[in-house]
Amino acid sequence: MTDQTNMDRLKTLAVCVALLATGQCVAQDQIETVVNAAVRPVMQAQAVPGIAVAVTVNGKPYYFNYGVASKESAQPVTENTLFEIGSVSKTFTATLAAYAQATGKLSLSDKASNVLPDLRGSAFDTISVLQLGTYSAGGLPLQFPDDADAPDKMLGYFKQWKPTYAAGTHRQYSNPSLGLFGYLAAQSMGAPFDDVMEKTLLPKLGLKHTYLTVPQAQMGLYAQGYNKDDKPVRVGPGALDSEAYGVKTSAADLIRYVEVNMKPSGLETPMQRAVAITHSGYYKVGDMTQGLGWEFYHYPVTLDTLLAGNSTQMAMEAHEVQWLTPPQPQPENVLINKTGSTSGFGAYVAYVPSKDIGIVILANKNYPNPERIKIAHTILSALAK
């Protein structure tokens, strides 16, 4: 151990001693022990090449990196490695739509066809922007049909689509639903979705290493994903892909995103309002409260409750909803979370604002959601003590 390392540890210890009385000090070694014990067995059992974990405690981020970003190059994972985050992207899309409302460009109560005249004469004459953003438009499917999964075909699909349920009565988790929600938000802001996301939203959130299209200069940091057969794969183009599942980011940027969601006071006022809108509860399904992009649970929450709320059944089946009228502001004691996957990547984000703790887990393999949730629940439970 070097003299500099000893000096750094002594400085850290001195700070911790000063903060112990307020409970603000958490030793990195203690966190690392918990994270290692939670991550390494799952990584081995699921044959995940690389995992990046970021934890925030009282506003301080900690990074724990495992394995490789690419089996071919053996490049190690770091907190700056770029991962596909799949449907965690929906929380960014929701924040953009909420920002459009906060700046007076969009009303979530508007009918979809009022925002996008191309949809007039379709079912979207009676479906609101909010219903699209909360998967309650009437049964839009999880994915676009293959023959509609392209930018030049998606509007034709929406024009002919017929609801299964009355708008607002059922939750059916859906990429087309949330994707159209984001598309409408960008329409209201007068620019393509990718432009308003990368030039407006991400900079205002203070995110400098988050992309829809990874720049060539950053491609060396873009992890290689691996599918269930361990074949190299990355996300491909599709209808409303940017809006529904297109974000690529690092553990360092994503934990920053978690921190500003927990404490948005440093953001400009319209963005603070946007975060509050995404954290509002719009309806309940069982123990889960649906926000915009985010999903909430009363805290403390059991592992079984989190597993049920993030289950295949919740993603694949329609569920009757109980609307909260008016929408409820974020409760004091709540865990907020979102899972995300692409063919070659798996992500999970969870945070507890009242405890000022949060976690980001990024992997370059789409391993099962329950394993991600178990890791996070174990670590957050330890941090909350």
C-alpha positions in Angstrom: 0.0 0.0 0.0 1.5 3.4 -1.0 1.9 6.4 1.3 -0.6 8.3 -0.9 -3.2 5.5 -0.5 -2.7 5.6 3.2 -3.1 9.4 3.2 -6.3 9.2 1.1 -7.8 6.7 3.5 -6.8 8.8 6.5 -8.5 11.8 4.9 -11.7 9.7 4.2 -11.7 8.5 7.8 -11.3 12.0 9.1 -14.3 13.1 7.0 -16.3 10.1 8.2 -15.6 10.8 11.8 -16.8 14.3 11.4 -20.0 13.1 9.8 -20.8 10.0 11.9 -23.0 12.0 14.3 -25.3 12.9 11.4 -25.3 9.4 9.9 -23.9 10.8 6.6 -20.8 8.6 6.4 -20.8 5.2 4.7 -17.5 3.4 4.2 -16.8 2.5 0.6 -15.3 -0.8 1.8 -18.5 -1.7 3.6 -20.6 -0.9 0.4 -18.1 -2.8 -1.7 -18.5 -5.9 0.4 -22.3 -5.8 0.1 -22.2 -5.1 -3.7 -19.6 -7.9 -4.3 -21.7 -10.4 -2.4 -24.8 -9.5 -4.3 -23.4 -9.2 -7.8 -20.7 -11.8 -8.2 -22.8 -14.9 -7.7 -25.4 -13.7 -10.2 -22.8 -12.6 -12.7 -21.3 -16.1 -12.6 -24.6 -18.0 -12.6 -26.0 -16.0 -15.6 -22.7 -15.9 -17.5 -22.8 -12.1 -17.8 -19.6 -10.7 -19.3 -19.7 -7.3 -17.7 -21.6 -5.4 -15.0 -21.3 -1.8 -13.9 -22.9 -0.8 -10.6 -23.3 2.7 -9.3 -24.6 3.5 -5.9 -25.4 6.9 -4.5 -25.6 7.6 -0.7 -26.3 11.0 0.6 -25.4 12.6 -2.7 -22.0 10.7 -3.1 -21.6 8.2 -5.9 -19.7 4.9 -5.6 -18.7 2.8 -8.6 -18.1 -1.0 -8.7 -17.2 -2.6 -12.0 -17.0 -6.2 -13.0 -15.8 -8.1 -16.0 -15.4 -6.9 -19.6 -17.2 -4.6 -21.9 -16.3 -6.9 -24.8 -15.2 -10.5 -24.7 -13.5 -10.0 -28.0 -11.3 -7.2 -26.9 -11.2 -8.0 -23.1 -11.7 -4.3 -22.4 -12.7 -4.0 -18.7 -15.9 -2.3 -17.7 -15.6 1.1 -16.1 -18.1 3.7 -14.8 -17.8 5.3 -18.2 -18.6 2.2 -20.3 -21.7 2.9 -22.4 -24.6 0.4 -22.1 -27.9 0.1 -23.8 -30.6 0.7 -21.1 -33.7 -0.5 -23.0 -36.9 0.6 -21.4 -35.2 2.7 -18.7 -35.1 5.1 -21.7 -38.9 5.5 -21.2 -38.1 7.6 -18.1 -36.1 10.0 -20.2 -38.9 10.2 -22.8 -41.4 10.8 -20.0 -39.2 13.6 -18.6 -39.1 15.2 -22.0 -42.9 15.1 -22.3 -43.2 16.5 -18.8 -40.8 19.3 -19.7 -43.0 20.1 -22.7 -45.9 20.4 -20.4 -44.0 22.5 -17.9 -43.0 24.9 -20.6 -46.5 25.3 -21.9 -45.9 23.5 -25.2 -48.0 20.4 -24.5 -50.9 19.4 -22.3 -51.1 15.8 -21.2 -54.9 16.1 -21.3 -54.9 16.8 -25.0 -56.2 14.2 -27.4 -53.4 12.6 -29.4 -54.9 13.6 -32.7 -55.0 17.2 -31.6 -51.2 17.1 -31.2 -50.6 15.1 -34.4 -53.3 15.9 -37.1 -52.2 12.9 -39.1 -54.0 10.8 -36.5 -57.4 12.5 -37.0 -60.2 10.1 -37.8 -58.6 7.3 -35.9 -59.0 5.9 -32.4 -56.6 8.6 -31.2 -59.3 11.2 -31.4 -60.5 9.9 -28.0 -57.1 8.9 -26.5 -55.2 11.4 -24.4 -51.5 12.0 -24.4 -51.4 11.0 -20.7 -53.1 7.7 -21.6 -50.3 7.0 -24.1 -47.7 7.9 -21.5 -49.3 5.5 -18.9 -49.9 2.5 -21.2 -53.7 2.9 -20.8 -54.7 3.8 -24.4 -56.8 0.7 -24.8 -54.5 -2.3 -25.4 -51.6 -1.2 -27.7 -49.3 -4.2 -27.8 -45.9 -4.7 -26.2 -44.2 -4.4 -29.6 -45.0 -3.2 -33.1 -46.0 -6.0 -35.5 -43.1 -6.9 -37.8 -44.7 -5.3 -40.8 -45.2 -2.0 -39.0 -41.8 -1.8 -37.2 -40.3 1.0 -39.3 -40.5 4.8 -39.1 -42.3 5.1 -42.4 -44.9 2.5 -41.5 -45.8 3.3 -37.9 -48.3 6.1 -38.5 -50.2 3.8 -40.9 -50.3 1.2 -38.1 -51.7 3.7 -35.6 -54.3 5.0 -38.0 -55.8 1.5 -38.5 -55.4 0.3 -34.9 -58.5 -0.6 -33.0 -58.6 -0.6 -29.1 -59.4 -3.7 -27.2 -60.5 -1.8 -24.1 -62.0 1.6 -23.4 -59.2 4.2 -23.1 -58.1 4.6 -19.5 -59.5 1.4 -18.1 -56.5 -1.0 -18.5 -52.7 -0.9 -18.3 -51.0 -2.8 -21.2 -47.3 -2.2 -21.1 -46.3 -1.1 -24.6 -43.4 0.3 -26.6 -45.8 1.7 -29.3 -47.8 3.5 -26.6 -44.9 5.1 -24.8 -43.1 5.6 -28.1 -46.0 7.6 -29.6 -46.1 9.6 -26.3 -42.5 10.7 -26.9 -43.2 11.4 -30.6 -46.0 13.7 -29.7 -43.9 15.5 -27.1 -41.3 16.2 -29.7 -44.0 17.3 -32.2 -45.2 19.8 -29.6 -41.6 21.2 -29.3 -41.3 21.6 -33.0 -38.3 19.4 -33.6 -37.4 15.7 -34.1 -37.3 13.6 -31.0 -33.6 12.8 -31.1 -32.8 16.5 -31.5 -34.8 17.7 -28.5 -33.6 14.9 -26.4 -29.9 15.3 -27.2 -29.8 19.1 -27.5 -32.4 20.2 -24.9 -33.2 17.6 -22.2 -29.9 15.8 -21.6 -27.9 19.0 -21.3 -30.5 20.5 -18.9 -30.2 17.4 -16.7 -26.4 17.7 -16.7 -25.8 14.5 -18.6 -22.8 14.6 -20.9 -22.2 10.9 -21.6 -25.8 9.8 -22.6 -26.8 9.3 -26.2 -29.4 8.1 -28.6 -26.8 7.7 -31.4 -23.3 7.0 -29.9 -20.8 9.4 -31.6 -18.0 7.9 -33.4 -15.5 9.3 -30.9 -17.3 7.4 -28.1 -17.7 4.1 -29.9 -14.6 2.7 -28.1 -16.6 3.0 -24.8 -19.8 1.3 -26.2 -20.0 -2.2 -24.6 -20.7 -5.2 -26.8 -24.0 -6.8 -25.9 -24.5 -10.6 -25.9 -27.8 -12.4 -26.4 -29.1 -15.6 -24.7 -26.9 -17.7 -27.0 -23.8 -15.5 -26.1 -23.8 -14.1 -29.7 -22.6 -10.4 -30.0 -25.6 -8.1 -30.6 -26.6 -4.5 -30.4 -29.9 -2.8 -30.7 -31.2 -2.3 -34.2 -33.5 0.4 -35.7 -37.2 0.2 -35.4 -40.3 2.3 -35.2 -40.1 4.8 -32.3 -36.9 3.1 -31.1 -35.3 6.2 -29.7 -38.5 7.0 -27.7 -39.1 3.6 -26.3 -35.7 1.9 -25.7 -32.9 3.8 -27.5 -30.8 5.4 -24.8 -27.2 4.4 -24.3 -25.5 5.7 -21.2 -22.9 5.0 -18.5 -23.2 4.2 -14.8 -21.6 7.5 -14.0 -24.2 9.5 -16.0 -27.2 7.3 -15.0 -26.4 7.7 -11.3 -26.3 11.5 -11.8 -29.7 11.1 -13.4 -30.9 9.3 -10.3 -29.4 12.0 -8.0 -31.2 14.9 -9.9 -34.5 12.9 -9.7 -34.1 12.6 -6.0 -32.9 16.2 -5.5 -34.0 18.3 -8.5 -33.6 21.7 -6.7 -30.4 22.4 -8.7 -32.2 22.2 -12.0 -33.9 25.1 -13.7 -37.5 25.6 -12.5 -39.3 24.1 -15.6 -37.1 21.0 -15.3 -37.9 20.7 -11.6 -41.6 20.8 -12.5 -41.0 18.2 -15.1 -39.4 15.8 -12.6 -42.3 16.4 -10.3 -44.8 15.5 -13.1 -43.0 12.2 -13.8 -43.1 11.4 -10.1 -46.8 12.0 -9.8 -48.9 8.9 -9.2 -51.6 8.5 -11.9 -53.1 5.1 -11.1 -52.5 1.9 -9.1 -52.3 -1.7 -10.2 -52.0 -3.8 -7.1 -49.1 -2.5 -5.1 -47.6 -0.6 -7.9 -48.3 3.1 -8.6 -47.8 4.2 -12.2 -45.9 7.4 -12.8 -44.6 8.7 -16.1 -41.9 6.3 -17.1 -41.2 5.5 -13.4 -43.1 3.0 -11.2 -43.5 3.4 -7.5 -43.9 1.3 -4.3 -44.6 2.2 -0.7 -41.3 2.0 1.2 -40.1 -0.1 2.8 -41.0 -2.7 0.2 -40.6 -6.4 0.3 -38.6 -8.3 -2.4 -41.7 -10.3 -3.3 -43.7 -7.1 -4.0 -40.9 -5.7 -6.2 -40.7 -9.0 -8.1 -44.5 -9.1 -8.7 -44.5 -5.5 -9.9 -41.7 -6.2 -12.4 -42.9 -9.6 -13.4 -43.5 -11.0 -16.9 -47.2 -11.0 -16.1 -47.2 -7.3 -15.5 -45.4 -6.7 -18.8 -47.4 -9.1 -20.9 -50.9 -9.0 -19.6 -53.6 -6.2 -19.4 -54.6 -5.1 -15.9 -57.5 -3.0 -14.7 -56.4 0.3 -13.3 -57.5 2.5 -10.4 -57.0 6.1 -11.3 -55.9 8.6 -8.7 -57.9 11.8 -9.2 -56.2 14.2 -9.1 -52.8 12.7 -9.7 -51.0 12.3 -6.4 -47.7 14.0 -5.7 -44.7 11.7 -4.8 -45.3 10.2 -1.4 -42.7 10.8 1.4 -41.8 7.1 1.7 -41.5 5.5 -1.8 -39.2 3.4 -3.8 -39.0 4.4 -7.5 -37.8 2.0 -10.1 -37.6 0.9 -13.8 -36.2 -2.1 -15.6 -34.9 -2.1 -19.1 -33.7 -4.6 -21.7 -32.5 -5.0 -25.2 -31.5 -8.2 -26.9 -28.0 -7.9 -25.5 -28.3 -5.7 -22.4 -30.1 -5.6 -19.1 -30.6 -2.6 -16.8 -32.3 -1.7 -13.5 -32.6 1.6 -11.7 -34.1 2.0 -8.2 -33.9 4.8 -5.6 -35.5 5.8 -2.3 -35.6 9.7 -2.1 -36.4 9.7 1.7 -33.3 7.7 2.4 -31.2 9.5 -0.3 -30.0 6.2 -1.7 -30.1 4.8 -5.2 -28.6 2.2 -7.4 -27.9 1.6 -11.1 -27.1 -1.8 -12.5 -26.0 -2.1 -16.1 -25.0 -5.3 -17.8 -24.0 -6.4 -21.4 -26.3 -9.4 -21.3 -30.1 -9.6 -21.0 -30.2 -11.7 -17.9 -33.5 -12.2 -15.9 -35.2 -9.2 -14.3 -35.7 -11.0 -10.9 -31.9 -11.4 -10.6 -31.4 -7.6 -11.1 -34.1 -6.8 -8.6 -32.7 -9.2 -6.0 -29.3 -7.5 -6.3 -30.7 -4.0 -5.9 -33.0 -4.9 -3.1 -30.2 -6.5 -1.1 -27.9 -3.5 -1.6 -30.5 -0.9 -0.9 -31.7 -2.7 2.2 -28.1 -2.7 3.5 -27.7 1.0 2.7 -30.9 2.0 4.4 -29.9 0.5 7.8 
